[in-house]
Amino acid sequence: MENNNQGAIWGNAHKKKDTHPDFTGNAVIDGVEYKVVAWKRSPNANPKAPSLKFKFEKAQVDIEEQVNADDL
């Protein structure tokens, strides 16, 4: 997999509330696809890097659960 252990985030064009992420994107870590969301920290925060959250791609989780159930 060429993009393994890489990801990218972009500005969230669909942000409607302050609680919505400022950025959204995707990442592949050890061959597993994740959705990535990120929020800007307050101007006085240290560090100034965004706060990130990773979530499994839903379809991939469903497939893995099905494979594991078949092994039982």
mmCIF file of the N, C-alpha and C atoms, coordinates in Angstrom:
data_MODEL
# 
_entry.id   MODEL 
# 
loop_
_atom_site.group_PDB 
_atom_site.id 
_atom_site.type_symbol 
_atom_site.label_atom_id 
_atom_site.label_alt_id 
_atom_site.label_comp_id 
_atom_site.label_asym_id 
_atom_site.label_entity_id 
_atom_site.label_seq_id 
_atom_site.pdbx_PDB_ins_code 
_atom_site.Cartn_x 
_atom_site.Cartn_y 
_atom_site.Cartn_z 
_atom_site.occupancy 
_atom_site.B_iso_or_equiv 
_atom_site.pdbx_formal_charge 
_atom_site.auth_seq_id 
_atom_site.auth_comp_id 
_atom_site.auth_asym_id 
_atom_site.auth_atom_id 
_atom_site.pdbx_PDB_model_num 
ATOM 1   N N  . MET A 1 1  ? 0.859   -1.180  0.000  1.00 0.00 ? 1  MET A N  1 
ATOM 2   C CA . MET A 1 1  ? 0.000   0.000   0.000  1.00 0.00 ? 1  MET A CA 1 
ATOM 3   C C  . MET A 1 1  ? 0.899   1.236   0.000  1.00 0.00 ? 1  MET A C  1 
ATOM 4   N N  . GLU A 1 2  ? 0.776   2.030   -1.030 1.00 0.00 ? 2  GLU A N  1 
ATOM 5   C CA . GLU A 1 2  ? 1.666   3.151   -1.235 1.00 0.00 ? 2  GLU A CA 1 
ATOM 6   C C  . GLU A 1 2  ? 1.509   4.268   -0.206 1.00 0.00 ? 2  GLU A C  1 
ATOM 7   N N  . ASN A 1 3  ? 0.305   4.525   0.265  1.00 0.00 ? 3  ASN A N  1 
ATOM 8   C CA . ASN A 1 3  ? 0.051   5.618   1.202  1.00 0.00 ? 3  ASN A CA 1 
ATOM 9   C C  . ASN A 1 3  ? -0.008  5.147   2.652  1.00 0.00 ? 3  ASN A C  1 
ATOM 10  N N  . ASN A 1 4  ? 0.578   3.993   2.961  1.00 0.00 ? 4  ASN A N  1 
ATOM 11  C CA . ASN A 1 4  ? 0.525   3.465   4.327  1.00 0.00 ? 4  ASN A CA 1 
ATOM 12  C C  . ASN A 1 4  ? 1.253   4.402   5.289  1.00 0.00 ? 4  ASN A C  1 
ATOM 13  N N  . ASN A 1 5  ? 0.684   4.573   6.459  1.00 0.00 ? 5  ASN A N  1 
ATOM 14  C CA . ASN A 1 5  ? 1.235   5.424   7.519  1.00 0.00 ? 5  ASN A CA 1 
ATOM 15  C C  . ASN A 1 5  ? 1.314   6.888   7.095  1.00 0.00 ? 5  ASN A C  1 
ATOM 16  N N  . GLN A 1 6  ? 0.309   7.313   6.313  1.00 0.00 ? 6  GLN A N  1 
ATOM 17  C CA . GLN A 1 6  ? 0.206   8.698   5.888  1.00 0.00 ? 6  GLN A CA 1 
ATOM 18  C C  . GLN A 1 6  ? -1.243  9.150   5.977  1.00 0.00 ? 6  GLN A C  1 
ATOM 19  N N  . GLY A 1 7  ? -1.437  10.453  6.025  1.00 0.00 ? 7  GLY A N  1 
ATOM 20  C CA . GLY A 1 7  ? -2.782  11.004  6.027  1.00 0.00 ? 7  GLY A CA 1 
ATOM 21  C C  . GLY A 1 7  ? -2.747  12.478  5.704  1.00 0.00 ? 7  GLY A C  1 
ATOM 22  N N  . ALA A 1 8  ? -3.920  13.068  5.564  1.00 0.00 ? 8  ALA A N  1 
ATOM 23  C CA . ALA A 1 8  ? -4.029  14.489  5.266  1.00 0.00 ? 8  ALA A CA 1 
ATOM 24  C C  . ALA A 1 8  ? -5.345  15.021  5.816  1.00 0.00 ? 8  ALA A C  1 
ATOM 25  N N  . ILE A 1 9  ? -5.338  16.288  6.190  1.00 0.00 ? 9  ILE A N  1 
ATOM 26  C CA . ILE A 1 9  ? -6.565  16.952  6.632  1.00 0.00 ? 9  ILE A CA 1 
ATOM 27  C C  . ILE A 1 9  ? -6.724  18.247  5.839  1.00 0.00 ? 9  ILE A C  1 
ATOM 28  N N  . TRP A 1 10 ? -7.987  18.666  5.673  1.00 0.00 ? 10 TRP A N  1 
ATOM 29  C CA . TRP A 1 10 ? -8.324  19.886  4.949  1.00 0.00 ? 10 TRP A CA 1 
ATOM 30  C C  . TRP A 1 10 ? -9.324  20.670  5.781  1.00 0.00 ? 10 TRP A C  1 
ATOM 31  N N  . GLY A 1 11 ? -9.488  21.930  5.464  1.00 0.00 ? 11 GLY A N  1 
ATOM 32  C CA . GLY A 1 11 ? -10.488 22.754  6.125  1.00 0.00 ? 11 GLY A CA 1 
ATOM 33  C C  . GLY A 1 11 ? -11.870 22.143  5.969  1.00 0.00 ? 11 GLY A C  1 
ATOM 34  N N  . ASN A 1 12 ? -12.671 22.184  7.025  1.00 0.00 ? 12 ASN A N  1 
ATOM 35  C CA . ASN A 1 12 ? -14.016 21.607  7.019  1.00 0.00 ? 12 ASN A CA 1 
ATOM 36  C C  . ASN A 1 12 ? -15.004 22.624  6.454  1.00 0.00 ? 12 ASN A C  1 
ATOM 37  N N  . ALA A 1 13 ? -15.393 22.441  5.207  1.00 0.00 ? 13 ALA A N  1 
ATOM 38  C CA . ALA A 1 13 ? -16.327 23.354  4.540  1.00 0.00 ? 13 ALA A CA 1 
ATOM 39  C C  . ALA A 1 13 ? -17.749 23.222  5.087  1.00 0.00 ? 13 ALA A C  1 
ATOM 40  N N  . HIS A 1 14 ? -18.026 22.149  5.854  1.00 0.00 ? 14 HIS A N  1 
ATOM 41  C CA . HIS A 1 14 ? -19.374 21.900  6.372  1.00 0.00 ? 14 HIS A CA 1 
ATOM 42  C C  . HIS A 1 14 ? -19.529 22.291  7.843  1.00 0.00 ? 14 HIS A C  1 
ATOM 43  N N  . LYS A 1 15 ? -18.553 22.988  8.416  1.00 0.00 ? 15 LYS A N  1 
ATOM 44  C CA . LYS A 1 15 ? -18.612 23.375  9.822  1.00 0.00 ? 15 LYS A CA 1 
ATOM 45  C C  . LYS A 1 15 ? -19.728 24.396  10.033 1.00 0.00 ? 15 LYS A C  1 
ATOM 46  N N  . LYS A 1 16 ? -20.658 24.063  10.942 1.00 0.00 ? 16 LYS A N  1 
ATOM 47  C CA . LYS A 1 16 ? -21.780 24.958  11.226 1.00 0.00 ? 16 LYS A CA 1 
ATOM 48  C C  . LYS A 1 16 ? -21.806 25.404  12.698 1.00 0.00 ? 16 LYS A C  1 
ATOM 49  N N  . LYS A 1 17 ? -21.129 24.661  13.584 1.00 0.00 ? 17 LYS A N  1 
ATOM 50  C CA . LYS A 1 17 ? -21.086 24.988  15.014 1.00 0.00 ? 17 LYS A CA 1 
ATOM 51  C C  . LYS A 1 17 ? -19.636 25.008  15.474 1.00 0.00 ? 17 LYS A C  1 
ATOM 52  N N  . ASP A 1 18 ? -19.376 25.692  16.574 1.00 0.00 ? 18 ASP A N  1 
ATOM 53  C CA . ASP A 1 18 ? -18.025 25.729  17.136 1.00 0.00 ? 18 ASP A CA 1 
ATOM 54  C C  . ASP A 1 18 ? -17.547 24.343  17.553 1.00 0.00 ? 18 ASP A C  1 
ATOM 55  N N  . THR A 1 19 ? -18.467 23.438  17.871 1.00 0.00 ? 19 THR A N  1 
ATOM 56  C CA . THR A 1 19 ? -18.086 22.094  18.299 1.00 0.00 ? 19 THR A CA 1 
ATOM 57  C C  . THR A 1 19 ? -17.717 21.187  17.126 1.00 0.00 ? 19 THR A C  1 
ATOM 58  N N  . HIS A 1 20 ? -18.067 21.553  15.899 1.00 0.00 ? 20 HIS A N  1 
ATOM 59  C CA . HIS A 1 20 ? -17.700 20.765  14.727 1.00 0.00 ? 20 HIS A CA 1 
ATOM 60  C C  . HIS A 1 20 ? -16.196 20.914  14.483 1.00 0.00 ? 20 HIS A C  1 
ATOM 61  N N  . PRO A 1 21 ? -15.557 19.884  13.919 1.00 0.00 ? 21 PRO A N  1 
ATOM 62  C CA . PRO A 1 21 ? -14.108 19.975  13.679 1.00 0.00 ? 21 PRO A CA 1 
ATOM 63  C C  . PRO A 1 21 ? -13.772 21.062  12.661 1.00 0.00 ? 21 PRO A C  1 
ATOM 64  N N  . ASP A 1 22 ? -12.591 21.663  12.859 1.00 0.00 ? 22 ASP A N  1 
ATOM 65  C CA . ASP A 1 22 ? -12.101 22.673  11.918 1.00 0.00 ? 22 ASP A CA 1 
ATOM 66  C C  . ASP A 1 22 ? -11.543 22.033  10.646 1.00 0.00 ? 22 ASP A C  1 
ATOM 67  N N  . PHE A 1 23 ? -11.080 20.786  10.765 1.00 0.00 ? 23 PHE A N  1 
ATOM 68  C CA . PHE A 1 23 ? -10.473 20.066  9.649  1.00 0.00 ? 23 PHE A CA 1 
ATOM 69  C C  . PHE A 1 23 ? -11.017 18.642  9.594  1.00 0.00 ? 23 PHE A C  1 
ATOM 70  N N  . THR A 1 24 ? -11.085 18.057  8.409  1.00 0.00 ? 24 THR A N  1 
ATOM 71  C CA . THR A 1 24 ? -11.439 16.647  8.242  1.00 0.00 ? 24 THR A CA 1 
ATOM 72  C C  . THR A 1 24 ? -10.481 16.043  7.225  1.00 0.00 ? 24 THR A C  1 
ATOM 73  N N  . GLY A 1 25 ? -10.347 14.725  7.267  1.00 0.00 ? 25 GLY A N  1 
ATOM 74  C CA . GLY A 1 25 ? -9.467  14.072  6.311  1.00 0.00 ? 25 GLY A CA 1 
ATOM 75  C C  . GLY A 1 25 ? -9.453  12.573  6.495  1.00 0.00 ? 25 GLY A C  1 
ATOM 76  N N  . ASN A 1 26 ? -8.415  11.950  5.954  1.00 0.00 ? 26 ASN A N  1 
ATOM 77  C CA . ASN A 1 26 ? -8.262  10.499  5.981  1.00 0.00 ? 26 ASN A CA 1 
ATOM 78  C C  . ASN A 1 26 ? -6.814  10.160  6.288  1.00 0.00 ? 26 ASN A C  1 
ATOM 79  N N  . ALA A 1 27 ? -6.609  8.952   6.825  1.00 0.00 ? 27 ALA A N  1 
ATOM 80  C CA . ALA A 1 27 ? -5.264  8.431   7.062  1.00 0.00 ? 27 ALA A CA 1 
ATOM 81  C C  . ALA A 1 27 ? -5.304  6.920   6.923  1.00 0.00 ? 27 ALA A C  1 
ATOM 82  N N  . VAL A 1 28 ? -4.169  6.341   6.551  1.00 0.00 ? 28 VAL A N  1 
ATOM 83  C CA . VAL A 1 28 ? -4.001  4.889   6.515  1.00 0.00 ? 28 VAL A CA 1 
ATOM 84  C C  . VAL A 1 28 ? -2.850  4.571   7.455  1.00 0.00 ? 28 VAL A C  1 
ATOM 85  N N  . ILE A 1 29 ? -3.142  3.786   8.490  1.00 0.00 ? 29 ILE A N  1 
ATOM 86  C CA . ILE A 1 29 ? -2.132  3.421   9.481  1.00 0.00 ? 29 ILE A CA 1 
ATOM 87  C C  . ILE A 1 29 ? -2.092  1.908   9.576  1.00 0.00 ? 29 ILE A C  1 
ATOM 88  N N  . ASP A 1 30 ? -0.933  1.337   9.299  1.00 0.00 ? 30 ASP A N  1 
ATOM 89  C CA . ASP A 1 30 ? -0.760  -0.119  9.271  1.00 0.00 ? 30 ASP A CA 1 
ATOM 90  C C  . ASP A 1 30 ? -1.820  -0.789  8.407  1.00 0.00 ? 30 ASP A C  1 
ATOM 91  N N  . GLY A 1 31 ? -2.145  -0.176  7.273  1.00 0.00 ? 31 GLY A N  1 
ATOM 92  C CA . GLY A 1 31 ? -3.098  -0.748  6.330  1.00 0.00 ? 31 GLY A CA 1 
ATOM 93  C C  . GLY A 1 31 ? -4.559  -0.556  6.697  1.00 0.00 ? 31 GLY A C  1 
ATOM 94  N N  . VAL A 1 32 ? -4.845  0.142   7.795  1.00 0.00 ? 32 VAL A N  1 
ATOM 95  C CA . VAL A 1 32 ? -6.221  0.374   8.237  1.00 0.00 ? 32 VAL A CA 1 
ATOM 96  C C  . VAL A 1 32 ? -6.597  1.820   7.925  1.00 0.00 ? 32 VAL A C  1 
ATOM 97  N N  . GLU A 1 33 ? -7.746  2.007   7.253  1.00 0.00 ? 33 GLU A N  1 
ATOM 98  C CA . GLU A 1 33 ? -8.204  3.351   6.893  1.00 0.00 ? 33 GLU A CA 1 
ATOM 99  C C  . GLU A 1 33 ? -8.952  4.001   8.059  1.00 0.00 ? 33 GLU A C  1 
ATOM 100 N N  . TYR A 1 34 ? -8.658  5.272   8.304  1.00 0.00 ? 34 TYR A N  1 
ATOM 101 C CA . TYR A 1 34 ? -9.296  6.039   9.363  1.00 0.00 ? 34 TYR A CA 1 
ATOM 102 C C  . TYR A 1 34 ? -9.836  7.342   8.790  1.00 0.00 ? 34 TYR A C  1 
ATOM 103 N N  . LYS A 1 35 ? -10.918 7.824   9.381  1.00 0.00 ? 35 LYS A N  1 
ATOM 104 C CA . LYS A 1 35 ? -11.361 9.199   9.182  1.00 0.00 ? 35 LYS A CA 1 
ATOM 105 C C  . LYS A 1 35 ? -10.630 10.013  10.245 1.00 0.00 ? 35 LYS A C  1 
ATOM 106 N N  . VAL A 1 36 ? -10.194 11.208  9.892  1.00 0.00 ? 36 VAL A N  1 
ATOM 107 C CA . VAL A 1 36 ? -9.480  12.070  10.825 1.00 0.00 ? 36 VAL A CA 1 
ATOM 108 C C  . VAL A 1 36 ? -10.240 13.382  10.946 1.00 0.00 ? 36 VAL A C  1 
ATOM 109 N N  . VAL A 1 37 ? -10.427 13.840  12.157 1.00 0.00 ? 37 VAL A N  1 
ATOM 110 C CA . VAL A 1 37 ? -10.993 15.168  12.396 1.00 0.00 ? 37 VAL A CA 1 
ATOM 111 C C  . VAL A 1 37 ? -10.035 15.915  13.307 1.00 0.00 ? 37 VAL A C  1 
ATOM 112 N N  . ALA A 1 38 ? -9.996  17.234  13.179 1.00 0.00 ? 38 ALA A N  1 
ATOM 113 C CA . ALA A 1 38 ? -9.060  18.030  13.972 1.00 0.00 ? 38 ALA A CA 1 
ATOM 114 C C  . ALA A 1 38 ? -9.679  19.371  14.328 1.00 0.00 ? 38 ALA A C  1 
ATOM 115 N N  . TRP A 1 39 ? -9.284  19.868  15.486 1.00 0.00 ? 39 TRP A N  1 
ATOM 116 C CA . TRP A 1 39 ? -9.748  21.158  15.970 1.00 0.00 ? 39 TRP A CA 1 
ATOM 117 C C  . TRP A 1 39 ? -8.554  22.046  16.239 1.00 0.00 ? 39 TRP A C  1 
ATOM 118 N N  . LYS A 1 40 ? -8.702  23.341  15.905 1.00 0.00 ? 40 LYS A N  1 
ATOM 119 C CA . LYS A 1 40 ? -7.681  24.320  16.265 1.00 0.00 ? 40 LYS A CA 1 
ATOM 120 C C  . LYS A 1 40 ? -7.716  24.493  17.776 1.00 0.00 ? 40 LYS A C  1 
ATOM 121 N N  . ARG A 1 41 ? -6.576  24.650  18.362 1.00 0.00 ? 41 ARG A N  1 
ATOM 122 C CA . ARG A 1 41 ? -6.524  24.940  19.799 1.00 0.00 ? 41 ARG A CA 1 
ATOM 123 C C  . ARG A 1 41 ? -6.679  26.446  20.004 1.00 0.00 ? 41 ARG A C  1 
ATOM 124 N N  . SER A 1 42 ? -6.985  26.848  21.210 1.00 0.00 ? 42 SER A N  1 
ATOM 125 C CA . SER A 1 42 ? -7.133  28.277  21.481 1.00 0.00 ? 42 SER A CA 1 
ATOM 126 C C  . SER A 1 42 ? -5.794  28.975  21.226 1.00 0.00 ? 42 SER A C  1 
ATOM 127 N N  . PRO A 1 43 ? -5.818  30.266  20.909 1.00 0.00 ? 43 PRO A N  1 
ATOM 128 C CA . PRO A 1 43 ? -4.577  30.989  20.576 1.00 0.00 ? 43 PRO A CA 1 
ATOM 129 C C  . PRO A 1 43 ? -3.517  30.919  21.673 1.00 0.00 ? 43 PRO A C  1 
ATOM 130 N N  . ASN A 1 44 ? -3.929  30.783  22.938 1.00 0.00 ? 44 ASN A N  1 
ATOM 131 C CA . ASN A 1 44 ? -2.977  30.748  24.042 1.00 0.00 ? 44 ASN A CA 1 
ATOM 132 C C  . ASN A 1 44 ? -2.547  29.335  24.417 1.00 0.00 ? 44 ASN A C  1 
ATOM 133 N N  . ALA A 1 45 ? -3.065  28.344  23.719 1.00 0.00 ? 45 ALA A N  1 
ATOM 134 C CA . ALA A 1 45 ? -2.762  26.947  24.057 1.00 0.00 ? 45 ALA A CA 1 
ATOM 135 C C  . ALA A 1 45 ? -1.313  26.601  23.722 1.00 0.00 ? 45 ALA A C  1 
ATOM 136 N N  . ASN A 1 46 ? -0.784  25.668  24.501 1.00 0.00 ? 46 ASN A N  1 
ATOM 137 C CA . ASN A 1 46 ? 0.555   25.176  24.232 1.00 0.00 ? 46 ASN A CA 1 
ATOM 138 C C  . ASN A 1 46 ? 0.506   23.666  24.259 1.00 0.00 ? 46 ASN A C  1 
ATOM 139 N N  . PRO A 1 47 ? 0.756   22.919  23.239 1.00 0.00 ? 47 PRO A N  1 
ATOM 140 C CA . PRO A 1 47 ? 1.283   23.387  21.952 1.00 0.00 ? 47 PRO A CA 1 
ATOM 141 C C  . PRO A 1 47 ? 0.181   23.955  21.068 1.00 0.00 ? 47 PRO A C  1 
ATOM 142 N N  . LYS A 1 48 ? 0.580   24.640  20.027 1.00 0.00 ? 48 LYS A N  1 
ATOM 143 C CA . LYS A 1 48 ? -0.381  25.258  19.110 1.00 0.00 ? 48 LYS A CA 1 
ATOM 144 C C  . LYS A 1 48 ? -0.849  24.295  18.020 1.00 0.00 ? 48 LYS A C  1 
ATOM 145 N N  . ALA A 1 49 ? -0.321  23.086  18.000 1.00 0.00 ? 49 ALA A N  1 
ATOM 146 C CA . ALA A 1 49 ? -0.725  22.084  17.010 1.00 0.00 ? 49 ALA A CA 1 
ATOM 147 C C  . ALA A 1 49 ? -2.188  21.713  17.220 1.00 0.00 ? 49 ALA A C  1 
ATOM 148 N N  . PRO A 1 50 ? -2.895  21.317  16.151 1.00 0.00 ? 50 PRO A N  1 
ATOM 149 C CA . PRO A 1 50 ? -4.310  20.950  16.306 1.00 0.00 ? 50 PRO A CA 1 
ATOM 150 C C  . PRO A 1 50 ? -4.473  19.668  17.125 1.00 0.00 ? 50 PRO A C  1 
ATOM 151 N N  . SER A 1 51 ? -5.642  19.513  17.697 1.00 0.00 ? 51 SER A N  1 
ATOM 152 C CA . SER A 1 51 ? -6.023  18.305  18.416 1.00 0.00 ? 51 SER A CA 1 
ATOM 153 C C  . SER A 1 51 ? -6.672  17.358  17.408 1.00 0.00 ? 51 SER A C  1 
ATOM 154 N N  . LEU A 1 52 ? -6.199  16.105  17.315 1.00 0.00 ? 52 LEU A N  1 
ATOM 155 C CA . LEU A 1 52 ? -6.682  15.152  16.314 1.00 0.00 ? 52 LEU A CA 1 
ATOM 156 C C  . LEU A 1 52 ? -7.477  14.029  16.944 1.00 0.00 ? 52 LEU A C  1 
ATOM 157 N N  . LYS A 1 53 ? -8.413  13.483  16.169 1.00 0.00 ? 53 LYS A N  1 
ATOM 158 C CA . LYS A 1 53 ? -9.184  12.312  16.576 1.00 0.00 ? 53 LYS A CA 1 
ATOM 159 C C  . LYS A 1 53 ? -9.292  11.389  15.365 1.00 0.00 ? 53 LYS A C  1 
ATOM 160 N N  . PHE A 1 54 ? -9.049  10.086  15.581 1.00 0.00 ? 54 PHE A N  1 
ATOM 161 C CA . PHE A 1 54 ? -9.100  9.091   14.507 1.00 0.00 ? 54 PHE A CA 1 
ATOM 162 C C  . PHE A 1 54 ? -10.278 8.159   14.746 1.00 0.00 ? 54 PHE A C  1 
ATOM 163 N N  . LYS A 1 55 ? -10.946 7.759   13.654 1.00 0.00 ? 55 LYS A N  1 
ATOM 164 C CA . LYS A 1 55 ? -12.084 6.852   13.749 1.00 0.00 ? 55 LYS A CA 1 
ATOM 165 C C  . LYS A 1 55 ? -12.006 5.856   12.594 1.00 0.00 ? 55 LYS A C  1 
ATOM 166 N N  . PHE A 1 56 ? -12.241 4.556   12.907 1.00 0.00 ? 56 PHE A N  1 
ATOM 167 C CA . PHE A 1 56 ? -12.238 3.538   11.865 1.00 0.00 ? 56 PHE A CA 1 
ATOM 168 C C  . PHE A 1 56 ? -13.236 3.893   10.772 1.00 0.00 ? 56 PHE A C  1 
ATOM 169 N N  . GLU A 1 57 ? -12.887 3.548   9.537  1.00 0.00 ? 57 GLU A N  1 
ATOM 170 C CA . GLU A 1 57 ? -13.856 3.636   8.454  1.00 0.00 ? 57 GLU A CA 1 
ATOM 171 C C  . GLU A 1 57 ? -14.934 2.608   8.745  1.00 0.00 ? 57 GLU A C  1 
ATOM 172 N N  . LYS A 1 58 ? -16.197 2.966   8.718  1.00 0.00 ? 58 LYS A N  1 
ATOM 173 C CA . LYS A 1 58 ? -17.308 2.089   9.092  1.00 0.00 ? 58 LYS A CA 1 
ATOM 174 C C  . LYS A 1 58 ? -17.346 0.809   8.278  1.00 0.00 ? 58 LYS A C  1 
ATOM 175 N N  . ALA A 1 59 ? -17.242 0.898   6.970  1.00 0.00 ? 59 ALA A N  1 
ATOM 176 C CA . ALA A 1 59 ? -17.344 -0.284  6.115  1.00 0.00 ? 59 ALA A CA 1 
ATOM 177 C C  . ALA A 1 59 ? -16.246 -1.291  6.447  1.00 0.00 ? 59 ALA A C  1 
ATOM 178 N N  . GLN A 1 60 ? -15.059 -0.804  6.730  1.00 0.00 ? 60 GLN A N  1 
ATOM 179 C CA . GLN A 1 60 ? -13.945 -1.690  7.031  1.00 0.00 ? 60 GLN A CA 1 
ATOM 180 C C  . GLN A 1 60 ? -14.163 -2.404  8.362  1.00 0.00 ? 60 GLN A C  1 
ATOM 181 N N  . VAL A 1 61 ? -14.683 -1.706  9.354  1.00 0.00 ? 61 VAL A N  1 
ATOM 182 C CA . VAL A 1 61 ? -14.962 -2.317  10.652 1.00 0.00 ? 61 VAL A CA 1 
ATOM 183 C C  . VAL A 1 61 ? -16.008 -3.409  10.488 1.00 0.00 ? 61 VAL A C  1 
ATOM 184 N N  . ASP A 1 62 ? -17.063 -3.159  9.715  1.00 0.00 ? 62 ASP A N  1 
ATOM 185 C CA . ASP A 1 62 ? -18.108 -4.158  9.496  1.00 0.00 ? 62 ASP A CA 1 
ATOM 186 C C  . ASP A 1 62 ? -17.539 -5.418  8.842  1.00 0.00 ? 62 ASP A C  1 
ATOM 187 N N  . ILE A 1 63 ? -16.651 -5.247  7.869  1.00 0.00 ? 63 ILE A N  1 
ATOM 188 C CA . ILE A 1 63 ? -16.050 -6.395  7.190  1.00 0.00 ? 63 ILE A CA 1 
ATOM 189 C C  . ILE A 1 63 ? -15.189 -7.185  8.164  1.00 0.00 ? 63 ILE A C  1 
ATOM 190 N N  . GLU A 1 64 ? -14.385 -6.500  8.971  1.00 0.00 ? 64 GLU A N  1 
ATOM 191 C CA . GLU A 1 64 ? -13.525 -7.182  9.931  1.00 0.00 ? 64 GLU A CA 1 
ATOM 192 C C  . GLU A 1 64 ? -14.353 -7.921  10.974 1.00 0.00 ? 64 GLU A C  1 
ATOM 193 N N  . GLU A 1 65 ? -15.460 -7.323  11.427 1.00 0.00 ? 65 GLU A N  1 
ATOM 194 C CA . GLU A 1 65 ? -16.324 -7.989  12.398 1.00 0.00 ? 65 GLU A CA 1 
ATOM 195 C C  . GLU A 1 65 ? -16.920 -9.258  11.784 1.00 0.00 ? 65 GLU A C  1 
ATOM 196 N N  . GLN A 1 66 ? -17.302 -9.204  10.516 1.00 0.00 ? 66 GLN A N  1 
ATOM 197 C CA . GLN A 1 66 ? -17.880 -10.353 9.838  1.00 0.00 ? 66 GLN A CA 1 
ATOM 198 C C  . GLN A 1 66 ? -16.829 -11.472 9.719  1.00 0.00 ? 66 GLN A C  1 
ATOM 199 N N  . VAL A 1 67 ? -15.599 -11.111 9.359  1.00 0.00 ? 67 VAL A N  1 
ATOM 200 C CA . VAL A 1 67 ? -14.528 -12.102 9.243  1.00 0.00 ? 67 VAL A CA 1 
ATOM 201 C C  . VAL A 1 67 ? -14.273 -12.754 10.586 1.00 0.00 ? 67 VAL A C  1 
ATOM 202 N N  . ASN A 1 68 ? -14.208 -11.964 11.660 1.00 0.00 ? 68 ASN A N  1 
ATOM 203 C CA . ASN A 1 68 ? -13.971 -12.503 12.992 1.00 0.00 ? 68 ASN A CA 1 
ATOM 204 C C  . ASN A 1 68 ? -15.127 -13.405 13.427 1.00 0.00 ? 68 ASN A C  1 
ATOM 205 N N  . ALA A 1 69 ? -16.359 -13.071 13.088 1.00 0.00 ? 69 ALA A N  1 
ATOM 206 C CA . ALA A 1 69 ? -17.525 -13.887 13.441 1.00 0.00 ? 69 ALA A CA 1 
ATOM 207 C C  . ALA A 1 69 ? -17.474 -15.218 12.701 1.00 0.00 ? 69 ALA A C  1 
ATOM 208 N N  . ASP A 1 70 ? -16.971 -15.210 11.479 1.00 0.00 ? 70 ASP A N  1 
ATOM 209 C CA . ASP A 1 70 ? -16.867 -16.444 10.703 1.00 0.00 ? 70 ASP A CA 1 
ATOM 210 C C  . ASP A 1 70 ? -15.846 -17.399 11.299 1.00 0.00 ? 70 ASP A C  1 
ATOM 211 N N  . ASP A 1 71 ? -14.865 -16.862 12.049 1.00 0.00 ? 71 ASP A N  1 
ATOM 212 C CA . ASP A 1 71 ? -13.824 -17.698 12.655 1.00 0.00 ? 71 ASP A CA 1 
ATOM 213 C C  . ASP A 1 71 ? -14.317 -18.441 13.888 1.00 0.00 ? 71 ASP A C  1 
ATOM 214 N N  . LEU A 1 72 ? -15.473 -18.048 14.436 1.00 0.00 ? 72 LEU A N  1 
ATOM 215 C CA . LEU A 1 72 ? -15.970 -18.661 15.668 1.00 0.00 ? 72 LEU A CA 1 
ATOM 216 C C  . LEU A 1 72 ? -16.486 -20.048 15.450 1.00 0.00 ? 72 LEU A C  1 
# 
